[in-house]
Amino acid sequence: MVKQRLNLGLIGAGTIGKVHAENLAYRIPTANLMVVADINESEAHKVAERCRVPKVVRDYHDILADPQVDAVVICSSTHTHAQIIGEAAAAGKHIFCEKPIDFSLQKIDQALKLAEEKGVKLQIGFNRRFDPSFNRVRQAVASGEIGEPHLIHIISRDPEPPTPEYVKTSGGIFMDMTIHDFDMARYLIGKEVVEIYTGGGVRIDPEIGKAGDLDTVLLLLKYEDGTLGTIDNSEKAAYGYDQRVEVFGSKGAIQISNNYPNSATVSAGQAIYRDKPLYFFTERYLESYAAEMRSFIDAVLLDQPVLVTGKDARMPVVMGLAARRSYDENRPVRLSEI
């Protein structure tokens, strides 16, 4: 008999942890969020109260030791992901983990190996795969609707830059921001990127540069089948969160534009205009976060493959490392070098 609900524990009550907690509590009937863990107990209690979760713990090991918990949702700091995946796998818990698993390919490989050896399901949080607009692009490419892909353009610009303090622990723009675009570059075309050339600079906040990072980048991608791509990132778009894609093919093209809070346009004496796009990822991708979590829970309950695999977790990190090396060495870098 198929189990009707999955008992889950949430590890990490920060911004993305709150998003997942609310989805698990209110938008996914097959989820039963039992416990929230965070070293900041005050934040954990706030999430638990908001989402009617009966138990709060400071130490995530308490979740792993609970025989009633079937699966964990890892939303803690990136440097803890690989360790928690290994410990959760050893405890026999299925795992949903936010991206990336780690900045080190060795640690990623160790975590993936442990999950495979213990026979637990592991899904990584690349939520844009579950967005209806991005899925329509994938459908157009996979079905041959626009013919053979020749070019893909990905635009991803944030409304506000991160703090320099955050930059020091985030892994930098390629691992924290562009990593979603690397995943989309693979997913939308359905082919692997083999070479990356990076141009970049510090155009927004000099403190980001002092922290060793970039805030404005343009990447040229070469795919295994000859398709070309670009990724355009900025950490501050004055007009709001900018998320657009175009794929141009031999039979046509498909584009997706930004999502807006309404469909109204204002026609005035000097201009015709509309409100800014939805503000940042928690608004723009709200439904995709619910959809990815629903797919994970279904995979566990129905014993089906997860839709975002270990390879999907690993390759964007390889691309991020290649992108950084390309910038540092001012040359195209093949992914086989990483």
Steps between C-alpha positions, in 0.01 A plus 500: 500500500636843403557732794265799480720767663872552537640603839765769456750695704626843391864589564556875476242771563643779285339661196474189283418284802197720567385461139522122517339485844194693383465284191529179701253624760235659279540405134591130492240270658733199479760672722510489878762743633575365848803694622716805424869523590720809509788615720305824524214360706311828489470478120409134519220578747368774271480258207345230716235736634417636155477153347348318797794267541487323837872465573811721489859384560833679493706200387402340169636167627180476704308485172730232358454291814120517486365173354172668404671742258511357147685782323689823562498833321846660525496880489802572718819679392667352192813389686285261708310334214740218413548398863127498573426302183748234612358486850140497377577219255663298778184551705287369212327833431403611152648840418399823333794741505531858384767578242792464490605187689844652549764709323735198495446228240665248733248571775213491250614161371529364855147617584354352181678171561364472855144572387528236228655241732226546760225484239336831593355746254684830458352797314672837462314832511527633147147637510496675160460160334150500647398845376227481229670759275838328505328166447329639189844589359625150575193354330558710186861384480442133584207462260682660208240775487767764430730264315864447587616749767766743381511763777378536858501826695442498875452829687500487880532825695424554867327810639760554775858381550602277791693642792879461494466287814269261316735486201781368720305181580275462194762362265477808280274597213561184295411260784221706654325674211620374163472139618125514426576623148757224450229252589257666261762499224521119530131437559351718226727378221530142624870492413822548693712815489863423416664845516448828683651843447434764765508877496426678824553797723397693807253762381266531798676479838879529544470309828392192306825525306698538821334179621645326194185477291335649191157661471463519119583212266445387142575140407531333160410131497587240237299178498603152392277523190619846394219704654616835639369669812538809713426566865458864604512568876478818702446525872308828476229575246339834588164385361480177701550125460579423136457139384485447125599228253506461123585190299548555128483197272496393137118517480428790733553638847338504844532775762378540855472838670466615858204429726305800631269552798220596260422539130417872514663765284468871564459731201586857597592821319873436499531121491335159509629287788431218744606397851840342563548121477437280801764579760772238539495124508260430786223674304601417141555130564251434781304237306811326373625451857175324586515294181856377559417396855185325383705306246749392769226378731331313215832336409538370855141393556464334159861374486574683177824666379557859611487763226822681599782249539849490644646570155271803477644615834861447396517646149406861587781502756743379233372783279542750784859393558571526126340844484716630783816353351413656164469842663819462703705377204322708231447207265235247399501200735381156402300318765729198454774709666310513831 
